Amino acid sequence: MYTYIVVDDEPLTRRGTIKKISSLNDTVKCVGEASNGKEGLELIEALNPDIVITDMNMPVLDGTGFLQQINAQYPDKQIIVISGYKDFEYAKQAVSARAISYILKPFNRETIHLAIQDAINHIENSTEIQNKIVSVEAEREYAKYDYDIQSLKNLILGYHTTPLELVSAKLKMIEKNHHFILMTLHSEKPLDESEIKNLMLENGFGDLYLYLPHLYNDKIGFLILFFPEKTPLQLPSLCKQLSLDLINLFSYENQKVSIGISHTRSDLLQLNNTFNETVQALNSKKISDNSCYYFFTTHNEPIKTISWEKESEFLFRIEAGETQRVTELIKDLFENIATEELYTLYDIKNYCIGLAEKARAILKLYFEGISQNSQSSSIQTIFNTMFSFEEIQEYFLQVFTNISMSMESRSIYANGDIVENIMTYVKRSYSNNITLEFVSSLFYMNRSYCSHLFKKKTGKNFVDYVNAIRIEEAKLLLSQSDKKLYHISKAVGYDNVKYFFRVFKKLTGVTPEQYRKV
């Protein structure tokens, strides 16, 4: 029986971690908890656990100081670092302390189980490992190599915040004498690292490749291929054949694999750029494609515009907090997209990001502290791990249902008076193409009855009411901004500038130019 302690300043996180590990009670047992590094050191001294599971961001003595003292005083302890931050400095400290695993919150049961099993394997094999270390220098080189591998993973994903300097002799030698190509592998199921490494050895790559699993997505892996600067090999042909071999490797389990291939580069510092190239290559994948490979090219096809006739209704249902209808409409959107096989993943992502920004703009109207830019950046980062139609659909179904559920509490259109609800919608959406027929459908009404009800309640025809709202807003823009007239016309919902002028003069008695001069 192996023992472990959990060091984290959040009691709920500690209990959650222990609960996730509880099914391994026949193998490993929790013997203590601590809320900071100081208490953790006291527990280690008192209980001598085999494994230490620790957070990084803690009071009194944080993870950095805690790891340093463990490494100095208890070098035999197996360390698992759990952090809520994708911070390279935290990862660097974990690597320096020879942590077995570096796990990002939130994590699932399988992830922590694998880390625990890895720690147990290290304990059981420690004697054998020690016998293989023939010198202190060899041990140092191993640590340097491991540090370099972690650095390269962070560099690929853009998490490396300081200039990279390789420290292991092996990688310094390879980088000095070779150029490289990055291949990003994406699978519908977790990738088996051992099978990929066996294939590379069979293809004669030896030490001239690196396979790096993604930091937190087991369906993505990075294959770095090294070549002499003046290689006689035809690299496109070699990459094509290797891609086909990798695709066939997993085809027996009906596992679909897609591969993005970068340009050749000479400096590993450019790994993030090459990763972005592979992302762009994978984004050229069409809905009709299954397993395939894609080369990065600077000559990309123009973005295909996705037109969804129910977009305006969708945004209304978001604002109204009608989550069930939002779910139905999202399914309708992706069913419509799926009928056009020539759409690429980039076309779909581009449209969905725009749709998400519109939904977030609605959310921002009713909730403080919501940043539009940070959300777009977050979605873009997530999109760099999604390379299948199904993944994009599942992600956005979750995004939009979450936004809709957030809006439920606001009850924007819960007023029992339907005409009041219609007036609220017009005031909010005057810049859109608003018709009586469309508004009637939003409130599940017959067009004629809606027109009658609106006139009875307000004394105005629907069109006259919409024009009045638009012209009032136009008057504000004319007096408070120097925007050109056609921009103002567009901003208040009139695509036809001449019609805007005619309506404006009818309701105000003057033209827009005359009103601005007053």
KOLLUMTOR-691194 format. One record per residue (C-alpha): residue number from 0; x, y, z. Coordinates in pm, 1 decimal, always signed. Each point is the difference from the previous one (the first is absolute). Layout:
REM KOLLUMTOR-691194
   k       c1       c2       c3
 NUM        X        Y        Z
...
END
This chain:
REM KOLLUMTOR-691194
   k       c1       c2       c3
   0     +0.0     +0.0     +0.0
   1   +135.7   +337.3   -105.6
   2    -86.5   +323.8   +178.7
   3    -54.1   +357.7   -111.3
   4    -84.4   +346.4   +133.9
   5   -188.5   +285.7   -169.2
   6   +123.9   +359.2    +43.3
   7   -243.8   +266.9   -121.3
   8   -146.4   +310.8   +162.6
   9   -350.6    -80.6   -131.7
  10   -177.2   -263.9   +218.2
  11   -247.1    -84.5   -277.5
  12   +284.3    -64.5   -242.8
  13   +175.8   -223.8   +253.7
  14   -313.9   -201.2    +62.8
  15    -74.0    -20.6   -371.8
  16   +350.8   -128.1    -72.5
  17    -22.6   -264.1   +274.1
  18   -341.0   -107.8   -123.8
  19   +129.3    -45.1   -355.7
  20   +280.2   -223.4   +134.0
  21   -223.6   -194.5   +243.1
  22    -64.0   -282.4   -246.4
  23   +373.2    -84.3    +26.8
  24    -22.5    -60.8   +377.5
  25   +131.1   -353.7    -38.9
  26   +321.2   +148.0   -143.4
  27    +46.9   +344.6   +147.1
  28   -135.7   +176.6   +310.1
  29    -26.7   +364.6   +107.0
  30   +169.9    +52.3   +338.0
  31    -30.5   +376.6    +34.9
  32   -103.5   +340.5   -132.5
  33   +168.7   +339.0    +21.4
  34   -106.8   +350.2   -100.8
  35   +345.2   +138.0    -83.1
  36   +362.5   -101.4    -59.0
  37   +105.6    +51.4   +362.5
  38   -265.4   -242.4   +126.3
  39    +91.6   -232.2   -286.8
  40   +363.3    -21.6   +112.9
  41   -116.5    -76.7   +353.2
  42   -221.6   -280.4   -131.9
  43   +284.5   -146.9   -205.3
  44   +225.7     -3.1   +304.5
  45   -267.9   -156.4   +219.6
  46   -159.6   -249.0   -241.9
  47   +268.1    -68.7   -264.6
  48   -244.8    -41.8   -293.5
  49   +113.1   -153.9   -326.4
  50   -181.3   +254.4   -218.6
  51    -60.2   +374.6    +41.8
  52   -286.9   +162.9   -195.0
  53    +31.0   +378.4    +15.5
  54   -147.9   +321.0   -133.9
  55   +230.7   +290.4    -99.4
  56   -193.4   +310.9   +102.6
  57    -20.5    -18.1   +383.9
  58    +49.0   +234.5   +297.5
  59   +279.5    -10.3   +263.4
  60   +231.9   -222.0   -206.2
  61   -105.6    -26.7   -365.7
  62    +60.4   -284.8   -242.5
  63   +330.5   +141.9   -125.4
  64   +160.2     +8.6   +344.5
  65   -164.7   -327.6    +97.8
  66   +139.2   -183.9   -303.8
  67   +347.2   +140.6    +59.1
  68     +5.8   -127.2   +358.0
  69   -140.7   -341.9    -95.2
  70   +262.7    -35.3   -268.1
  71   +275.0    +94.6   +247.1
  72   -121.9   -198.6   +302.6
  73   -202.8   -288.9   -145.6
  74   +131.7    -75.6   -351.3
  75   -161.6   -345.4     +5.7
  76   -356.0   +134.9    +18.9
  77   -219.9    -34.1   -307.1
  78   -158.3   +339.4    -72.1
  79   -319.8    +70.9   -192.9
  80    -61.6   +371.5    -63.3
  81   -357.0   +121.3    -50.1
  82    -41.4   +360.5   -111.6
  83   -279.3   +221.8   -122.3
  84   +245.5   +202.5   -205.7
  85   +155.7    -69.3   -342.2
  86   +305.2   +189.4   +115.9
  87   +336.9   -108.1   -135.4
  88   +181.7   +104.4   +317.7
  89   -217.1   -238.7   +203.8
  90    +69.8   -278.1   -249.1
  91   +370.6    +86.2    +15.0
  92     +0.2    -31.1   +379.3
  93   -181.1   -332.9    -23.7
  94   +254.4   -131.5   -249.6
  95   +291.9   +128.4   +210.6
  96   -141.3   -184.9   +299.9
  97    -26.6   -315.3   -213.7
  98   -376.6    -17.5    +36.0
  99   -153.2   -311.5   -154.8
 100   -300.3   +186.7   -141.4
 101   -116.8   +356.3    -55.2
 102   -380.2     +6.6    -14.7
 103   -217.8   +299.5    -84.2
 104   -325.3    +61.1   +186.1
 105   -268.8   -105.3    -59.5
 106   +103.9   -362.9    -48.7
 107   -190.1   -326.5    -18.7
 108    +34.0   -326.6   +189.8
 109   +190.7   -171.0   -282.2
 110   +266.9   +273.3     -5.8
 111    +76.7    -24.5   +373.7
 112    -12.4   -381.4    -13.0
 113   +261.1     -1.6   -276.7
 114   +217.7   +238.6   +201.9
 115    -29.6   -219.2   +313.0
 116    +82.8   -312.6   -199.5
 117   +296.4   +177.1   -155.8
 118   +123.0    +96.3   +348.3
 119    -39.2   -359.2   +122.8
 120   +189.4   -127.9   -305.2
 121   +281.5   +244.4    +77.9
 122    +13.7   -122.8   +359.5
 123     +5.3   -366.5   -101.1
 124   +260.2    +58.0   -268.7
 125   +218.2   +240.2   +196.3
 126   +257.6   -265.4    +81.2
 127    +26.1   -106.6   -360.5
 128    +21.2   +360.5   -117.7
 129   +273.8    +79.0   +248.1
 130   +201.0   -295.8   -126.2
 131    -16.4   +141.2   -350.3
 132   +133.8   +340.6   +101.4
 133   +371.1    -40.4    -42.3
 134    +96.7   +349.5   +104.9
 135   -125.1   +323.8   +148.2
 136    +45.9   +161.3   -339.2
 137   -231.1   -253.8   -161.9
 138   -267.2    +78.8   +258.3
 139    +39.7   +369.0    -62.9
 140    -26.9    -51.5   -373.1
 141   -321.8   -196.0    +46.8
 142   -148.2   +282.6   +206.3
 143   +112.8   +255.7   -257.7
 144   -155.5   -202.0   -280.5
 145   -326.6    -32.7   +192.3
 146     +6.3   +373.4    +64.7
 147    +55.8    +65.9   -370.7
 148   -292.5   -225.5    -94.9
 149   -232.8   +186.1   +234.3
 150   +132.0   +330.9   -133.5
 151    -68.8   -106.3   -359.2
 152   -357.8    -97.8    +87.1
 153    -57.8   +342.1   +152.7
 154   +173.3   +170.4   -290.8
 155   -219.4   -174.2   -256.6
 156   -317.4   +120.0   +170.1
 157   +129.4   +352.2    +63.0
 158    +21.1    -37.4   +379.1
 159   +376.0    +60.9    +15.9
 160    +34.2   +355.6   +128.7
 161   +380.5    +29.7     +0.3
 162   +263.2    -61.0   -272.6
 163    +63.7   -371.1    -45.6
 164   +349.8   -137.3    +46.4
 165    +40.7   -373.6    -39.1
 166   +214.4   -148.8   +275.1
 167    +28.5   -371.0    -87.2
 168   +295.6   -106.3   -213.2
 169   -216.7   -226.7   -214.1
 170   -247.2   +265.2   -111.3
 171   +263.0   +272.8    -33.5
 172   +190.8   -223.8   -241.1
 173   -311.7    -83.4   -201.8
 174   -110.7   +363.5    -19.8
 175   +344.7   +119.6   -106.1
 176    +27.5   -242.2   -291.4
 177   -356.3    -48.2   -118.4
 178   -308.2   +171.6   -133.3
 179   -342.1   -128.4    +99.0
 180   -364.1    -44.3   -100.9
 181   -287.9    -10.5   +246.6
 182   -292.7   -235.4    -50.8
 183   -304.4    +49.6   +223.7
 184   -209.4   -315.2    +39.1
 185   -368.3    +16.7    +90.2
 186   -208.0   -306.7    +76.3
 187   -358.4    -70.3   +103.6
 188   +139.8   -224.6   +274.0
 189   +306.3    +23.8   +229.0
 190   +325.2    -52.6   -189.5
 191   +219.7   -292.2   +101.9
 192   +350.4   +143.9    +42.3
 193   +169.0   -340.6     +7.5
 194   -146.0   -104.4   -336.7
 195   +113.0   +325.9   -159.2
 196   +352.5    -41.2   +136.1
 197    +15.9   -359.2   -125.6
 198   -105.5   +116.9   -346.8
 199   +268.2   +269.5     -1.4
 200   +267.4   -251.0    +93.0
 201   -119.8   -235.4   -272.9
 202    +29.9   +286.0   -249.2
 203   +362.2    +51.7   +100.8
 204    -25.5   +338.7   +169.6
 205   +197.8   -110.6   +304.4
 206    +77.8   +308.5   +209.0
 207    -92.1   +243.2   -277.3
 208   -355.6    +55.0   +114.8
 209   -189.5   +103.2   +310.8
 210   -355.1    -96.9    +85.7
 211   -154.6   +238.0   +252.8
 212   -350.4    -59.2   +134.5
 213   -212.9   +312.5    +38.9
 214    +17.8   +145.7   +351.0
 215   -368.0    -59.3    +77.8
 216   -170.4   -158.5   -303.3
 217    +73.4   -369.2    -53.1
 218   -155.1     +9.1   -348.2
 219   +276.5   +227.5   -129.4
 220   +369.4    -71.5    -39.6
 221   +301.0   +175.7   -154.2
 222   +253.2   -176.4   -218.7
 223   +322.8   +193.1    -65.2
 224   +206.6   -141.2   -286.8
 225   +366.9   +103.8    -24.2
 226   +193.7     +8.8   -330.3
 227   +350.5   +108.3    -99.2
 228     +0.8   +345.5   -157.2
 229    +90.5   -143.3   -341.0
 230   -195.3   -323.3     +0.5
 231    -34.2   -204.9   -319.8
 232   -349.5   -105.0   +114.8
 233   -312.1   +132.2   -168.0
 234   -162.4   +133.7   +316.0
 235   -357.4    +43.4   -131.6
 236     -1.4   -359.4   -124.8
 237   +147.4   -127.4   +325.7
 238   -255.3   +192.4   +209.3
 239   -281.5   -126.1   -221.1
 240   +108.3   -362.1    +39.9
 241    +54.9    +35.5   +372.8
 242   -345.1   +158.3    +33.2
 243   -159.2   -290.3   -184.2
 244   +186.9   -245.5   +224.4
 245   -125.5   +181.3   +311.1
 246   -357.4     +6.5   -131.0
 247    +14.3   -370.9    -81.4
 248   +154.8    -72.0   +340.6
 249   -325.2    +90.4   +174.7
 250   -245.6    -97.0   -272.9
 251    -41.8   -354.1   +136.9
 252   -195.8   +147.2   +291.8
 253   -196.2   +223.2   -238.4
 254   +186.9   +289.6   +158.9
 255     +0.2   +303.4   -228.0
 256   +322.9   +200.7     +3.2
 257    +67.6   +333.8   -170.4
 258   +347.1   +151.8    -33.1
 259   +113.5   +358.8    -59.6
 260   +350.6    +44.5   -143.7
 261   +208.7   +317.9    +36.4
 262   +265.5   +155.8   -218.9
 263   +363.2    -89.9    +67.5
 264   +163.2   +216.5   +269.0
 265   +354.7    +35.5   +131.3
 266    -54.3   +132.2   +355.0
 267   -197.0   -176.8   +271.9
 268    -90.0   +342.8   +135.9
 269   -243.9     +8.7   -293.7
 270   -198.4   -297.4   +129.5
 271   -303.3   +208.9    +87.8
 272     -2.1   +143.4   -351.9
 273    +21.2   -348.7   -148.0
 274   -281.7   -113.8   +228.9
 275   -214.6   +284.0   -132.2
 276    +85.1   -116.8   -351.0
 277   -120.3   -351.8    +80.8
 278   -318.4   +143.1   +152.3
 279    -61.3   +196.0   -317.8
 280    +66.2   -313.4   -204.4
 281   -243.2   -207.9   +207.6
 282   -259.8   +275.9    -25.0
 283     -7.3    -55.1   -377.0
 284   -163.2   -336.6    +67.6
 285   -342.2    -29.9   -163.4
 286   -308.6   -150.5   +160.9
 287     +6.8   -284.2   -250.8
 288   +358.5    -99.1    +90.7
 289    +74.4   -286.1   +236.7
 290   +358.3    -91.5    +86.3
 291   +236.5   +213.2   -204.8
 292   +312.9   +215.3     +2.3
 293    +32.5   +368.2    -84.5
 294   +307.1   +206.6    -92.3
 295    +23.5   +360.9   +109.1
 296    -19.7   +242.3   -289.8
 297     +0.4   +378.0    -21.9
 298   -250.7    -19.1   -287.3
 299   -321.2    -62.4   +185.8
 300   -348.9    -18.0   -142.1
 301   -220.8   +301.0    +81.5
 302   -232.5    -45.3   +297.0
 303   -340.3   -131.1   -105.5
 304   -281.0   +202.7   +152.9
 305   -249.1   -201.8   +200.6
 306   -349.8   +143.6    -21.9
 307   -251.1   -123.0   +257.7
 308   -351.8   +134.9    -42.4
 309    -84.9    -65.9   +364.9
 310   +288.7   +202.1   +148.3
 311   -218.0   +294.0   +107.9
 312   -248.8   -230.8   +166.4
 313   +286.5   -184.9   +166.7
 314   +140.9   +317.8   +154.5
 315   -349.7    +93.8   +120.2
 316    -43.7   -341.0   +166.4
 317   +341.7    +47.6   +165.5
 318   -108.5   +336.2   +139.3
 319   -335.4   -141.9   +108.5
 320   +174.3   -287.0   +181.4
 321   -198.1   -263.7   -194.7
 322   +261.6   -271.8    +46.3
 323   -199.5   -286.3   -149.6
 324    -64.8   +197.1   -318.8
 325   +364.9   +110.3    -10.0
 326   +103.5   -365.9     +9.5
 327   -237.2    -81.2   -285.7
 328   +130.9   +288.2   -208.7
 329   +364.1    -95.7    +53.1
 330    -79.8   -348.4   -127.8
 331   -176.7   +160.5   -297.3
 332   +307.2   +215.9    -69.6
 333   +239.2   -292.5    -10.0
 334   -240.7   -212.8   -203.1
 335     -6.9   +281.5   -256.8
 336   +378.5    +33.9     +4.0
 337    +40.8   -376.2    -45.8
 338   -191.6    +11.0   -328.5
 339   +279.4   +208.3   -154.6
 340   +294.2   -240.3    -19.5
 341   +238.2   +263.1   -137.1
 342     +0.3   +201.2   +322.1
 343   +333.8    -24.1   +179.2
 344    +48.1    -12.6   +374.4
 345   +128.4   +355.6    -21.4
 346   -319.8   +117.3   -171.5
 347   -203.3   -156.1   +282.2
 348   +225.8   +129.4   +278.1
 349     +0.3   +349.4   -148.3
 350   -380.3    +13.0    -14.5
 351    -41.4   -148.7   +347.6
 352   +246.3   +245.4   +154.0
 353   -197.3   +287.2   -152.7
 354   -324.7   -146.3   +129.6
 355   +151.7    -45.0   +346.6
 356   +115.9   +363.1     +2.2
 357   -356.1   +114.2    -76.1
 358   -135.1   -219.6   +279.3
 359   +264.0   +130.5   +239.5
 360    -90.7   +356.6    -97.6
 361   -355.4    -74.8   +113.9
 362   +128.9   -145.9   +325.4
 363   +218.9   +304.9    +54.2
 364   -306.7   +226.1    -10.0
 365   -143.0   -165.5   +308.7
 366   +304.7   -113.3   +199.1
 367   +296.2   +208.1   +111.9
 368   +362.4   -105.2    -24.9
 369    -27.1   -198.8   -322.6
 370   +292.9    +58.2   -234.3
 371    -67.0    -55.5   -369.1
 372   +367.1    -20.9    -99.1
 373   +104.3   -256.0   +261.1
 374   -287.4   -226.9   -100.1
 375    +95.0    +13.1   -367.8
 376   +358.8    -80.8    +92.6
 377   -113.8   -289.5   +218.1
 378   -217.1   -145.1   -276.4
 379   +288.5    +30.0   -247.1
 380   +228.8   -191.7   +237.4
 381   -260.2   -274.0    +37.4
 382    -44.8    -12.7   -378.0
 383   +368.7    -88.3    -29.9
 384    -92.2   -339.3   +148.7
 385   -316.1    -63.4   -206.9
 386    +36.5   -152.4   -342.1
 387   -325.2   -187.7    -56.5
 388   -349.6   +117.6    -85.5
 389   -141.3   -192.2   +297.1
 390   +235.0   +167.0   +250.4
 391    -94.0   +349.0   -120.6
 392   -370.9    -81.0    +16.2
 393    +26.1   -146.0   +350.7
 394   +203.3   +296.5   +125.2
 395   -234.5   +265.2   -132.7
 396   -307.7   -182.9   +116.0
 397   +146.7    +31.8   +350.1
 398   +106.8   +364.6    -47.4
 399   -337.4   +121.6   -121.3
 400   -210.8   -199.5   +243.9
 401   +213.1   +142.0   +283.6
 402    -54.4   +355.7   -124.3
 403   -372.7    -63.4    -39.5
 404    -28.5   -144.8   +349.9
 405   +180.7   +308.4   +134.2
 406   -261.6   +217.1   -168.6
 407   -292.9   -196.9   +146.9
 408    +33.5   +183.2   +330.7
 409    -38.4   +339.3   -172.2
 410   -345.4    -87.9   -140.3
 411    +34.3   +266.8   -269.0
 412   -317.4   -100.2   -180.8
 413   -193.9   -149.4   +289.1
 414   -241.8   +293.6    +16.9
 415   -358.7   -122.3    -27.2
 416    -75.1   +280.3   -246.2
 417   +110.7   -122.2   -343.8
 418     -7.6   +348.1   -153.6
 419   +233.8   +127.4   +273.3
 420   +233.4   -289.3    -82.0
 421    -11.7    +89.0   -370.0
 422    +79.5   +363.1    +78.7
 423   +293.8   -111.6   +215.3
 424   +131.5   -211.0   -286.3
 425    -28.5   +285.8   -250.6
 426   +183.7   +239.5   +233.7
 427   +277.2   -258.5    +36.5
 428    +17.7   -110.3   -364.2
 429    -94.4   +305.3   -208.1
 430   +325.0    -31.6   -199.1
 431   -105.5   -342.8   -130.5
 432   -229.8    -73.7   -290.7
 433   -325.0     -0.8   +198.4
 434   -324.9   -101.9   -167.3
 435   -342.2    -57.0   +151.3
 436     -1.8   -353.2   -135.2
 437   +331.1    -81.9   +168.8
 438    -93.8   +160.0   +332.0
 439   -334.3   -183.6     -3.6
 440   +183.6   -330.0    -38.7
 441   +231.1    +81.2   +292.8
 442   -299.6    +29.9   +228.6
 443   -187.7   -292.1   -158.5
 444   -280.1   +219.6   -136.6
 445   -198.7    +33.7   -320.5
 446   +121.2   +300.7   -202.0
 447   -343.0   +159.4    -36.5
 448    -88.0    -47.3   +364.3
 449   +336.5   +142.1   +106.4
 450    -55.9   +308.4   -217.5
 451   -347.7    +50.2   +144.5
 452   +116.5    -47.5   +359.0
 453   +294.0   +237.4    -43.5
 454   -215.3   +276.0   -154.0
 455   -262.8    -40.1   +272.9
 456   +260.1    +25.8   +278.1
 457   +221.6   +280.2   -139.4
 458   -221.6   +186.8   -240.9
 459   +271.7    -43.2   -264.4
 460    +64.5   -234.3   -285.6
 461   +295.8   -228.8    +63.3
 462   +206.0   +150.7   -284.4
 463    -63.0   +352.8   +129.1
 464   +113.9    -99.5   +347.6
 465   +321.5   -155.7   -134.6
 466    +71.7   +313.0   -207.5
 467    -57.5   +223.6   +301.9
 468   +248.9   -197.5   +211.0
 469   +257.5     +1.2   -279.5
 470    -29.4   +371.8    -70.5
 471    +35.9    +86.0   +370.6
 472   +324.4   -196.5     +6.3
 473   +112.6   +165.9   -325.0
 474    -57.8   +342.1   +158.9
 475   +229.0    -94.5   +287.8
 476   +272.3   -117.2   -238.2
 477    -30.9   +316.5   -207.9
 478    +36.2   +227.2   +300.7
 479   +259.3   -198.6   +195.9
 480   +230.0   -134.6   -272.2
 481   +160.2    +99.3   -327.7
 482    -84.9   -327.5   -173.7
 483    -80.1    +20.6   -367.9
 484   -368.4     -8.3    -87.6
 485    +12.5   -336.0   -176.5
 486   +166.3   -150.6   +309.5
 487   -276.7   +138.2   +220.4
 488   -261.3   -128.7   -242.2
 489   +149.4   -348.2    +20.4
 490    +41.2    +20.9   +378.6
 491   -370.5    +63.0    +57.1
 492   -122.2   -270.9   -235.6
 493    -34.5   +166.4   -341.7
 494   +205.6   -152.0   -280.7
 495   -150.1   +247.4   -246.4
 496   +131.5   +350.3    +79.3
 497   -261.0   +176.5   -214.8
 498   -277.9   -175.9   +187.2
 499   +164.2   +100.7   +329.2
 500     +0.7   +366.2   -113.6
 501   -366.6    -20.5   -101.4
 502   -112.2   -153.8   +332.5
 503   +216.3   +241.0   +201.8
 504   -148.2   +308.3   -168.7
 505   -352.7   -136.4    +29.2
 506    +34.7    -44.2   +378.2
 507   +211.8   +306.5    +82.1
 508    -82.5   +250.3   -273.2
 509   +368.6    +44.2    -90.9
 510   +267.6   -201.7   -177.1
 511   +278.4   -174.0   +198.2
 512   +250.5   +265.7   -117.9
 513   -225.3   +281.5   +115.1
 514    -58.1   -168.6   +336.1
 515   +374.3    -34.9    +58.5
 516    +56.9   +370.8    -67.5
 517   -260.3   +112.9   +251.7
END
